[in-house]
């Protein structure tokens, strides 16, 4: 496993993100890519629909970024990546947590010509858990370039505080509008960093870091996988509700069930016990 160094932790705390050139092997990248077309046609290996399915072939405009949330529940190839122990360890180490569990994944496909995704903070969408706060690992499945609509970070923006959800996430007219307004409100300058990494590279960002992506102006697709981690000890907020994920909140019990929010890694060495049999069913 990749070691996170003290200097990388310091950089993460200063910038709000850390870019790494290699997380996945070429074979893992190719296997993941092969699952995108079946998933967005609604062919789910496990028989379960994902929690969110924001683009479907034949239903939605072709110039939209295609997104599925919690594809790990629908496809084991996706699950083997987004539920990696290494991702949990890196996110927890950078965040200063004793462990990490998955809160949500994203399967993202931005074909040539697809429109932008608005700048936002992940923590604007995280008020339904205690302690509030995501740490996110974004994984490139294609070589990324600024012209190809890669993810962009606003350096140091995690120190600006948490702002409300943005007005329009998919295909906004001005994808940096909310970012500029947030910067003006705190008197900050915007320092943008596009993530340009080879396929298999990744970037980890704090939940308060402003990020978004421009339209894909290249002739190649931009596919990525995302793991949004929560602290392993996170619990449901007693009153705040997520319209989607609070469906897993048991009445009278604030614990986050590991059936839906498995623990990826803890400093003590524990990990949700059923993960290995789920990820490799033929080896049971």
C-alpha positions in Angstrom: 0.0 0.0 0.0 1.1 3.6 -0.7 2.4 5.3 2.4 1.1 8.8 3.1 4.1 10.9 4.3 4.0 13.7 6.8 4.8 16.2 4.1 1.8 15.0 2.1 -0.4 15.4 5.1 0.9 19.0 5.6 0.3 19.7 1.9 -3.2 18.3 2.1 -4.0 20.5 5.1 -2.6 23.6 3.3 -4.1 23.1 -0.1 -7.2 21.0 0.7 -6.2 18.3 -1.8 -3.4 15.9 -2.7 -2.7 14.6 -6.3 -1.2 11.2 -6.8 -0.1 9.8 -10.2 -0.9 6.1 -9.5 -3.5 4.2 -7.6 -4.9 1.6 -10.0 -3.1 -0.8 -12.3 -3.7 -0.7 -16.1 -5.7 -3.9 -15.7 -8.0 -2.4 -13.0 -8.5 0.7 -15.2 -9.5 -1.4 -18.2 -11.9 -3.6 -16.2 -13.6 -0.6 -14.7 -14.0 1.1 -18.1 -15.7 -2.0 -19.5 -18.5 -1.7 -17.0 -19.6 1.9 -17.9 -21.7 1.1 -21.0 -23.6 -1.8 -19.3 -24.2 0.3 -16.2 -25.6 3.3 -18.0 -27.9 1.0 -20.0 -29.3 -0.3 -16.8 -27.6 -3.7 -16.8 -26.8 -4.2 -13.1 -24.7 -7.3 -12.3 -26.1 -7.7 -8.8 -29.7 -7.0 -9.8 -29.8 -3.9 -7.6 -30.4 -0.4 -8.9 -27.9 2.2 -7.7 -29.1 4.8 -5.2 -29.0 7.5 -7.9 -29.0 7.1 -11.6 -28.7 10.6 -13.2 -28.3 9.6 -16.8 -29.8 6.8 -18.8 -29.2 5.9 -22.5 -32.1 7.0 -24.6 -33.7 9.0 -21.8 -31.3 12.0 -21.1 -29.5 14.5 -23.3 -26.2 13.2 -24.7 -24.3 16.4 -23.8 -24.7 15.8 -20.0 -22.1 14.3 -17.7 -23.4 10.8 -16.9 -23.5 9.9 -13.2 -24.4 6.9 -11.0 -24.2 7.1 -7.2 -23.4 3.9 -5.3 -22.6 1.9 -8.3 -20.8 -0.5 -5.9 -24.2 -1.9 -4.9 -24.9 -2.7 -8.6 -21.5 -3.9 -9.9 -18.7 -5.8 -8.2 -16.0 -4.5 -10.6 -16.8 -1.0 -9.5 -17.0 -2.1 -5.9 -13.5 -3.7 -6.0 -12.2 -0.2 -6.7 -14.3 2.2 -4.7 -14.3 -0.1 -1.6 -10.5 -0.5 -1.5 -8.9 -0.7 1.9 -6.1 1.6 0.6 -8.6 4.4 -0.2 -10.1 4.2 3.3 -6.6 4.3 4.8 -5.4 7.3 2.7 -8.6 9.3 3.3 -8.6 8.6 7.1 -4.9 9.4 7.4 -5.2 12.7 5.6 -8.3 13.7 7.5 -6.9 12.7 10.9 -9.6 10.1 11.5 -9.1 6.7 13.2 -10.9 5.0 10.3 -13.1 5.5 7.3 -16.3 4.2 5.8 -17.9 4.8 2.5 -20.7 7.4 2.5 -21.3 7.3 -1.3 -19.6 6.6 -4.6 -19.9 8.2 -8.0 -19.5 6.6 -11.4 -18.8 9.6 -13.7 -18.6 9.6 -17.5 -18.1 12.8 -19.4 -18.1 12.0 -23.2 -16.7 14.5 -25.7 -18.9 17.6 -25.8 -20.5 16.9 -22.4 -21.2 20.1 -20.4 -19.7 21.3 -17.2 -20.4 20.3 -13.5 -20.7 23.3 -11.2 -18.2 24.2 -8.6 -19.4 23.0 -5.2 -18.2 21.7 -1.8 -19.0 18.1 -0.9 -19.7 19.1 2.7 -22.6 21.2 1.6 -24.3 17.8 1.1 -23.1 16.2 4.3 -25.3 17.6 7.1 -27.1 14.3 7.6 -24.2 12.7 9.6 -22.3 13.4 12.8 -19.4 14.2 12.6 -20.2 16.1 9.4 -17.5 15.9 6.7 -16.4 14.0 3.6 -12.9 13.2 2.5 -13.0 12.1 -1.1 -10.8 10.1 -3.5 -11.4 10.9 -7.2 -9.9 8.3 -9.5 -9.1 8.9 -13.2 -9.9 6.1 -15.7 -8.6 8.1 -18.6 -5.6 10.4 -19.0 -6.9 13.8 -17.9 -6.3 17.2 -19.4 -7.6 20.7 -18.7 -9.2 20.7 -22.1 -10.9 17.3 -21.4 -13.0 18.6 -18.5 -10.9 17.2 -15.7 -11.7 18.1 -12.1 -10.4 21.5 -10.9 -9.6 22.5 -7.3 -9.6 25.9 -5.7 -6.4 25.8 -3.6 -7.0 26.6 0.0 -10.8 27.0 -0.3 -11.4 24.4 2.4 -10.6 27.2 4.8 -13.5 29.4 3.7 -16.2 27.7 5.7 -19.1 25.6 4.4 -21.6 27.2 2.0 -25.1 26.2 1.0 -25.7 23.7 -1.9 -25.2 25.3 -5.3 -28.2 26.3 -7.5 -27.4 24.0 -10.5 -25.0 21.1 -10.4 -25.4 19.6 -13.9 -24.7 21.7 -17.0 -24.8 25.2 -15.5 -24.3 28.2 -17.7 -21.4 29.4 -15.6 -19.8 26.5 -13.7 -17.5 28.7 -11.6 -20.3 31.2 -10.5 -20.8 29.8 -7.0 -17.0 29.6 -6.5 -16.5 33.2 -7.3 -19.3 34.3 -5.1 -17.9 32.3 -2.2 -14.4 33.7 -2.7 -15.8 37.3 -2.8 -17.7 36.7 0.5 -14.5 35.8 2.4 -12.2 38.2 0.5 -10.2 35.4 -1.0 -8.4 35.0 -4.4 -9.2 32.0 -6.5 -6.2 29.8 -7.3 -7.4 27.0 -9.6 -5.5 23.7 -10.1 -6.7 21.3 -12.8 -5.9 17.6 -12.0 -3.9 16.3 -14.9 -2.9 12.7 -14.2 -2.6 9.4 -16.2 -5.4 6.9 -16.1 -5.2 5.2 -12.7 -4.0 8.3 -11.0 -6.1 10.0 -8.3 -6.7 13.1 -6.2 -7.9 13.2 -2.6 -9.7 16.3 -1.4 -11.2 17.6 1.8 -15.0 18.0 2.0 -14.8 21.8 2.2 -12.6 22.1 -0.9 -14.4 23.9 -3.8 -14.2 21.8 -7.0 -15.9 21.4 -10.4 -15.2 20.6 -14.0 -15.5 22.4 -17.4 -17.0 20.9 -20.5 -15.1 18.2 -22.3 -13.6 20.0 -25.2 -11.4 17.1 -26.2 -12.2 14.2 -28.5 -11.9 11.6 -25.8 -14.1 10.5 -22.9 -13.3 11.4 -19.3 -14.4 8.6 -17.0 -13.8 8.5 -13.3 -14.7 6.8 -10.1 -15.2 8.6 -6.7 -15.2 7.3 -3.1 -16.7 9.8 -0.6 -15.5 8.7 2.8 -16.9 9.5 6.2 -15.2 8.9 9.5 -15.7 5.3 10.6 -17.5 6.4 13.8 -20.0 8.6 11.9 -23.6 8.3 12.8 -26.9 9.6 11.4 -27.8 13.1 12.5 -30.9 12.9 14.8 -32.9 15.5 12.9 -31.2 16.4 9.6 -32.3 14.3 6.7 -30.8 13.3 3.4 -33.6 12.8 0.9 -31.9 9.7 -0.4 -29.4 8.3 2.2 -31.6 8.7 5.3 -33.7 5.8 4.0 -31.0 3.7 5.6 -31.6 5.4 9.1 -33.2 2.8 11.3 -35.9 4.3 13.6 -34.6 4.8 17.1 -31.0 4.0 16.1 -28.5 6.5 14.8 -25.8 3.8 13.9 -24.9 3.6 10.2 -25.5 0.0 9.2 -22.4 -1.5 7.6 -24.6 -3.3 5.1 -25.0 0.1 3.4 -22.0 2.1 4.7 -19.2 -0.5 5.1 -16.0 0.4 7.0 -13.0 0.4 4.6 -10.2 0.7 7.1 -9.4 1.5 10.7 -6.2 2.2 12.5 -6.9 -0.9 14.7 -7.0 -3.1 11.6 -10.7 -3.7 11.3 -12.8 -3.7 8.1 -16.4 -4.7 7.5 -16.3 -8.5 7.5 -18.5 -9.3 4.6 -16.6 -7.1 2.1 -14.1 -9.8 0.9 -16.8 -12.4 0.2 -18.9 -9.7 -1.6 -16.0 -8.6 -3.8 -14.8 -12.1 -4.7 -18.0 -14.2 -4.5 -16.5 -17.2 -6.4 -13.8 -17.6 -3.7 -16.1 -18.2 -0.8 
